[in-house]
Amino acid sequence: MWLRQRHNFNLMESLDASLPEADLNAFAELDAADVYAFIARLPTGYRTVFNLFVVEGYDHDEIGRMLHIAVGTSRSQLFKAKALLKKMMSQEGFHYGT
């Protein structure tokens, strides 16, 4: 609030040329069985919400009603599932982005 009142900040877009380009070739080597193996390693709650949202195409309201959970819980479970998948894939040598 103090910064807002004083207008003592500037928002600016920064393009840092020093960031490495993402290597998508590593992901080209993944086949459906590899992706399925990563998803299967997720905890049950994460995996259920991930499958319903990403694979089946349900939105968070529908998932909440189906699983009798809050919409926020569905969103949180999906966020955590994606983060865990990224971590597992990085540990296996598949890196993408920063």
Phi, psi and omega in degrees: 000321180300316179295321180297318181294322183271351184051045187259039178208155179231134174266130179215147178271131182241126175253109183263112182290348182279352179288134181288150176287145179290137178264101182277351180297325180297323180286336178293336180282344179286135172249177184301323181295322178294314180298316178300320180297320177296314181296321181295336180279351178291149172301155187306312181297315178298313184297319181297310180294319178301311181297316181296321183280307188279313186276311185276337176086016177284153175267174186294328177297314180295318179297316179302316179294317182295318186262000181058048177231163178289154178300319178299324177294319178298314179297317181295316179297320179294316179301314181293324178296316179297318180296318180292320176298317179299317180295315180297318181292323178296321179294333179271000176099008178260110183242139177218129175069206184259000000 
